[in-house]
Amino acid sequence: MVQTDICIIGAGPAGATTALQLAYMGIPCVVVDKAVFPRDKVCGDGLSGKVLTLLSRIDPGIAERLQQYVFKEDSWGVTFVAANRMSINIPYKPGYEKLPGEPRGFVCKRIHFDNFLVEELRRCQQVQLIEGKSITKYDLRPDGYLLSDASGSLQIKAKLVIAANGAHSGFTKDVAGIRMEPDHYVAGIRAYYSGIKGLHADNLIELHFLKNVLPGYFWIFPLPNGEANVGVGMLSKVARRRKVNLKQLMLEAIQNDPTLRERFKDATLQGNIDGYGLPLGSKKRRLSGERYMLVGDAAFLIDPFTGEGIGNAMYSARMAAQQAAACVTVNDFSAATLLAYDANIARVLGPELTMSTRLQKLIRFPWLLNMLMRLSARNKELQELMTCMFHEVDLRKKLAKPQFYLRLLLGRGVRP
């Protein structure tokens, strides 16, 4: 039997980040994942500026190694395309220059990014990584959890469990009692294409708010070697009500939209079109309990507007690691003590998730996005506001208020 103070279930971005933070605080832990790395994960593959910021806070060396990583593509902003096909390029940083260390975003296949983080784990003597084992049994005892796989060949005794095993986490469902709700869940599909025309020279990711996809979008994220991650995401409640086949919807967009049809004319599908689910942070939930915390997708923390999950996963992971360290110090892993983790999530990620939930509801109206594109095309002040939206929560609040659009319609500017 393996004995440990802290066991992390899952070695994806959330689990790996939790373990890295603990390791750099000198606290040992055990990480268990059902897969053997490198392994693929269906995802949009987008990494926001939060990723580099977070890794720099843990250890600048990790951030430097990621910047030098050959499997990622630097990205300098986003192209928003409204239903009327008007578009605007919004950089992550005003007046950016393509300098080393400058990009606020990246695109990297999960098979590579997740393996990068696991390789960082292998550098840490404090981390015991167990691959190819799926924890399916969680027995809470007075002194901790007894975790085991289905056969019982692996048993781990832990004072604290950190569940980081993704959107379909059995621990989240069976222990925390959190289940998928169509109102707070996005169904997505992802494919890889090569040879798409018209990708931006600065690798801007593209979000196409096609009328028949709202409230969701069609995306194109440029990758190294001329490839791109292409997909569609739609709120599950809407997809069910409309009985939408997302694969068919994506292919029809590529075939029928005049702009996309021309750009994909000589493109080649690489591999399969795969589906996945995105548990949204559009509903506040209890993310801890007696001797456990949930992080990443297992905590349902994906941004409802942008669909970003990795950055939020890593932020929650660092907070969980810091809370775990505090618990180890006083040997207190009670539900009451772990409420501090929930408070930190609400303080750090809560405002952003609230604003994004409101924005998600606003994009259901094609005319609103069309208007925003028209006005942004000739309003530098509005363009700057949209740029700041990516890293300034207080400014994002403006975009979530109906008064903001009323002021635009009346020509009164975008400042309060």
C-alpha positions in Angstrom: 0.0 0.0 0.0 1.2 3.5 -0.9 1.0 6.0 2.0 0.9 9.7 1.4 -0.5 13.0 2.8 -1.8 14.1 -0.6 -3.0 12.0 -3.5 -3.8 13.8 -6.8 -6.1 11.9 -9.2 -5.2 12.9 -12.7 -2.0 14.2 -14.3 -3.5 16.6 -16.8 -2.8 20.3 -16.5 -4.8 20.7 -13.3 -3.2 17.6 -11.6 0.3 18.3 -12.8 0.2 21.9 -11.8 -1.0 21.0 -8.3 1.9 18.5 -8.0 4.4 21.0 -9.3 3.3 23.7 -6.9 3.5 21.3 -4.0 6.9 20.0 -5.1 8.3 23.6 -5.3 7.0 24.1 -1.7 8.9 21.0 -0.7 5.7 18.9 -0.1 5.6 15.3 -1.4 2.6 13.9 -3.2 1.4 10.9 -5.2 -0.1 11.5 -8.7 -2.2 8.8 -10.4 -3.4 8.8 -14.0 -5.3 6.1 -15.9 -3.2 6.9 -19.0 0.4 6.4 -19.9 2.0 9.5 -21.2 2.2 10.9 -23.8 -1.5 10.5 -24.5 -3.9 12.6 -26.5 -6.9 14.6 -25.1 -9.7 16.0 -27.2 -9.6 19.8 -26.7 -9.4 23.1 -28.5 -5.7 23.2 -27.7 -5.7 26.9 -26.8 -3.5 28.2 -24.0 -4.2 31.7 -22.7 -1.7 34.0 -21.0 -2.8 32.6 -17.7 -0.7 29.5 -18.4 2.6 31.3 -18.7 1.8 33.6 -15.8 1.0 30.7 -13.6 4.0 28.7 -14.5 6.2 31.7 -13.9 4.9 32.0 -10.4 5.6 28.4 -9.6 9.1 28.4 -11.2 10.4 30.8 -13.9 12.4 27.9 -15.3 9.2 26.0 -16.3 7.8 29.0 -18.1 11.1 29.5 -20.0 11.1 25.9 -21.1 7.6 26.2 -22.3 8.5 29.3 -24.3 11.2 27.3 -26.0 9.0 24.3 -26.6 9.0 23.4 -30.3 5.5 21.8 -30.3 3.6 25.0 -29.6 2.7 28.0 -31.8 2.7 31.5 -30.4 -0.5 33.4 -30.8 -0.9 37.2 -30.5 -4.6 37.7 -30.5 -8.1 36.7 -31.6 -10.2 37.3 -34.7 -13.8 37.7 -33.9 -16.2 37.0 -36.9 -19.9 38.0 -36.5 -22.8 36.3 -38.1 -22.8 39.0 -40.9 -19.2 37.9 -41.6 -17.7 41.2 -40.4 -14.5 40.6 -38.5 -12.1 42.4 -36.3 -8.7 41.4 -35.0 -8.2 42.0 -31.3 -4.6 41.6 -30.0 -4.0 40.2 -26.5 -1.9 43.2 -25.9 -2.2 46.7 -27.5 0.7 47.7 -29.7 2.4 44.3 -29.4 5.7 43.4 -30.9 6.6 39.8 -31.8 9.4 39.6 -29.2 10.5 36.5 -27.2 8.4 36.2 -24.1 5.8 38.6 -25.4 2.9 36.4 -26.6 0.0 36.2 -24.2 -1.3 33.0 -25.8 -0.3 29.7 -27.4 -1.8 26.9 -29.3 -0.4 23.4 -28.5 -1.9 20.0 -29.0 -2.8 18.4 -25.7 -0.7 15.3 -26.4 2.3 17.6 -26.4 1.4 20.2 -23.7 0.2 17.6 -21.2 3.4 15.5 -21.8 5.5 18.7 -21.3 3.9 19.1 -17.8 4.4 15.4 -17.0 8.0 15.6 -17.9 8.3 18.6 -15.5 6.8 16.2 -12.9 9.5 13.7 -13.6 12.1 16.3 -12.6 10.6 16.5 -9.1 11.8 14.1 -6.5 8.9 14.9 -4.3 6.4 13.6 -6.9 5.6 9.9 -7.2 3.8 9.4 -10.6 1.8 6.3 -11.1 0.6 5.8 -14.7 -1.8 3.4 -16.3 -4.0 3.0 -13.2 -7.6 4.1 -12.8 -8.8 5.0 -9.3 -12.4 3.9 -9.1 -13.0 3.3 -5.4 -13.0 6.0 -2.8 -13.4 4.8 0.8 -13.4 7.7 3.4 -12.1 6.6 6.8 -11.5 8.6 9.9 -7.8 9.1 9.1 -8.1 9.6 5.3 -9.2 8.1 2.0 -8.4 4.6 0.9 -8.2 4.8 -2.8 -7.9 1.7 -5.1 -8.4 0.6 -8.7 -11.0 -1.9 -9.7 -8.8 -4.9 -9.1 -7.5 -3.7 -5.8 -3.9 -4.2 -7.1 -3.2 -0.5 -6.3 -4.1 0.9 -2.9 -3.3 4.4 -1.7 -3.9 5.8 1.7 -4.1 9.6 1.6 -5.0 12.2 4.2 -6.2 14.5 1.4 -7.5 13.8 -2.1 -7.3 16.3 -4.9 -9.5 15.3 -7.8 -8.1 16.5 -11.1 -9.4 13.8 -13.5 -11.4 15.9 -15.9 -14.9 16.5 -17.0 -16.1 12.9 -16.4 -14.5 12.5 -13.0 -16.1 9.7 -11.0 -15.0 11.4 -7.8 -16.8 14.6 -8.7 -20.0 12.7 -9.4 -19.9 10.1 -6.7 -18.3 11.9 -3.8 -18.9 15.6 -4.5 -22.4 15.0 -5.9 -21.8 17.3 -8.9 -23.4 16.1 -12.2 -23.6 17.3 -15.7 -26.4 19.9 -16.3 -27.2 20.8 -19.9 -27.7 24.4 -18.9 -24.1 24.6 -17.8 -22.3 22.3 -20.2 -21.0 22.7 -23.8 -20.8 19.9 -26.3 -17.9 20.2 -28.6 -16.1 18.5 -31.5 -12.6 18.9 -32.7 -10.7 18.0 -35.8 -7.2 18.7 -37.2 -6.8 20.1 -40.7 -3.8 21.0 -42.8 -3.7 23.4 -45.7 -6.3 26.0 -44.6 -5.9 29.3 -46.4 -5.9 32.7 -44.9 -4.4 32.0 -41.4 -3.2 35.2 -39.9 0.6 35.8 -40.0 0.6 36.3 -36.2 -1.4 33.2 -35.6 -4.5 34.9 -34.3 -7.1 32.3 -33.2 -10.4 32.6 -34.9 -13.9 32.6 -33.4 -16.7 32.5 -35.9 -20.1 33.3 -34.4 -22.1 31.7 -37.1 -25.9 32.2 -36.7 -26.8 28.5 -36.7 -24.1 27.8 -34.0 -25.1 30.5 -31.5 -24.9 30.4 -28.5 -21.5 28.9 -29.4 -18.9 29.3 -32.1 -16.9 27.7 -34.9 -13.2 28.0 -34.3 -9.9 27.8 -36.1 -6.7 27.6 -34.0 -3.4 27.6 -35.9 -0.8 25.0 -34.9 2.8 24.3 -35.9 3.6 22.8 -39.3 0.6 24.3 -41.1 -2.0 22.4 -39.1 -5.0 23.9 -37.3 -7.4 22.8 -34.7 -10.9 23.2 -36.1 -14.1 22.7 -34.1 -17.6 23.7 -33.0 -19.0 24.1 -29.5 -22.6 24.6 -28.5 -24.5 24.8 -25.2 -25.7 21.3 -24.5 -29.2 22.5 -23.7 -29.5 24.1 -27.1 -27.9 21.2 -29.0 -30.4 18.8 -27.4 -33.4 21.0 -28.1 -32.4 21.5 -31.7 -31.3 17.9 -32.1 -28.1 19.1 -33.6 -25.4 16.8 -35.0 -22.3 18.8 -34.3 -20.1 16.9 -36.8 -22.6 17.6 -39.5 -23.0 21.2 -38.5 -19.2 21.7 -38.7 -18.9 20.1 -42.1 -21.8 22.0 -43.5 -20.3 25.3 -42.3 -17.0 24.4 -44.1 -18.9 23.4 -47.3 -21.6 26.1 -47.4 -20.2 29.3 -45.8 -18.7 31.2 -48.8 -15.6 32.4 -46.9 -14.9 29.1 -45.1 -15.6 27.1 -48.3 -12.8 29.0 -50.1 -10.4 28.7 -47.3 -10.9 25.0 -46.8 -11.0 24.2 -50.6 -7.5 22.6 -50.5 -7.5 21.6 -46.8 -7.1 18.0 -45.7 -8.7 16.5 -42.7 -6.0 14.8 -40.5 -7.4 11.8 -38.5 -10.9 11.7 -37.0 -13.5 14.2 -35.8 -13.8 13.7 -32.1 -16.2 14.9 -29.5 -15.8 16.1 -25.9 -17.7 17.9 -23.1 -16.9 21.2 -21.4 -18.3 21.6 -17.9 -18.9 25.3 -17.4 -18.3 27.5 -14.4 -21.6 29.3 -15.0 -23.0 27.9 -11.7 -21.4 28.3 -8.3 -20.7 24.9 -6.7 -19.1 23.5 -3.6 -15.6 22.4 -4.7 -14.4 20.9 -1.5 -15.5 18.6 1.4 -14.2 16.3 4.0 -10.6 15.5 3.0 -11.0 16.5 -0.7 -10.8 19.4 -3.2 -11.8 19.5 -6.9 -9.6 21.3 -9.5 -9.8 22.0 -13.2 -12.5 20.4 -15.3 -13.4 18.1 -12.4 -14.4 21.4 -10.6 -16.5 22.6 -13.6 -14.5 25.8 -14.1 -14.4 26.3 -17.8 -15.1 29.9 -18.9 -18.6 30.1 -20.3 -17.8 32.7 -22.9 -14.3 31.9 -24.2 -14.4 28.2 -23.5 -11.0 28.4 -21.8 -10.4 25.6 -19.4 -6.6 25.1 -19.1 -5.8 28.5 -17.6 -8.6 28.2 -15.0 -7.6 24.6 -14.3 -4.1 25.7 -13.5 -5.1 28.6 -11.4 -7.4 26.4 -9.3 -4.6 23.8 -9.0 -2.2 26.3 -7.5 -4.8 27.5 -5.0 -5.6 23.9 -4.1 -1.9 23.2 -3.6 -1.5 26.2 -1.3 -4.5 25.1 0.7 -3.2 21.6 0.9 0.1 22.9 2.2 -1.7 24.8 4.9 -3.7 21.7 5.9 -0.5 19.6 6.1 1.1 22.2 8.4 -1.8 22.0 11.0 -2.8 18.4 10.2 -6.4 19.5 9.6 -8.2 18.3 6.4 -11.7 18.9 7.6 -14.5 20.2 5.3 -14.7 23.4 7.4 -11.0 24.2 6.9 -11.1 23.4 3.2 -13.9 26.0 2.7 -11.0 28.5 2.4 -10.2 26.9 -1.0 -13.8 27.7 -2.2 -13.4 31.2 -0.9 -10.2 31.7 -2.9 -11.8 30.3 -6.1 -14.7 32.7 -5.7 -12.3 35.6 -5.1 -9.9 34.9 -8.0 -12.0 33.3 -10.7 -15.6 34.1 -9.5 -15.8 37.7 -11.0 -14.5 36.5 -14.4 -16.8 33.5 -14.5 -19.8 35.7 -13.6 -19.0 38.2 -16.4 -18.4 35.5 -18.9 -21.8 33.9 -18.0 -23.5 37.1 -18.8 -21.6 37.5 -22.1 -22.5 34.0 -23.1 -26.2 34.9 -22.8 -25.7 38.1 -24.8 -24.1 36.3 -27.8 -27.3 34.4 -28.4 -28.4 37.5 -30.3 -26.7 37.8 -33.8 -27.7 41.4 -34.2 -25.8 42.3 -31.1 -22.6 40.8 -32.3 -23.1 42.3 -35.8 -23.5 45.8 -34.2 -20.4 45.3 -32.1 -18.4 44.4 -35.1 -19.6 47.4 -37.1 -18.9 49.8 -34.3 -15.5 48.2 -33.4 -14.3 48.5 -37.0 -14.3 52.3 -36.7 -14.1 52.9 -32.9 -10.5 52.6 -31.6 -11.7 53.1 -28.0 -14.0 50.1 -28.3 -11.2 48.0 -29.9 -9.0 48.8 -26.9 -11.7 47.8 -24.5 -12.2 44.5 -26.2 -8.4 43.9 -26.1 -8.4 44.6 -22.3 -11.3 42.1 -22.0 -8.9 39.3 -22.1 -7.0 40.3 -19.0 -9.0 42.9 -17.1 -12.1 41.5 -15.4 -13.3 45.0 -14.4 -13.4 46.1 -18.0 -15.1 42.9 -19.1 -18.0 44.0 -16.8 -18.8 46.8 -19.3 -19.4 44.3 -22.1 -21.8 42.4 -19.9 -24.1 45.3 -19.1 -27.1 46.2 -21.3 -26.4 49.9 -20.6 -23.1 49.6 -22.5 -24.9 48.7 -25.7 -27.5 51.4 -25.2 -24.7 53.9 -25.0 -23.2 52.5 -28.2 -26.5 52.8 -30.0 -26.9 56.4 -28.8 -23.4 57.2 -29.9 -22.3 58.2 -26.4 -19.0 56.3 -26.3 -17.8 53.4 -24.3 -16.5 55.0 -21.2 -18.7 55.1 -18.1 
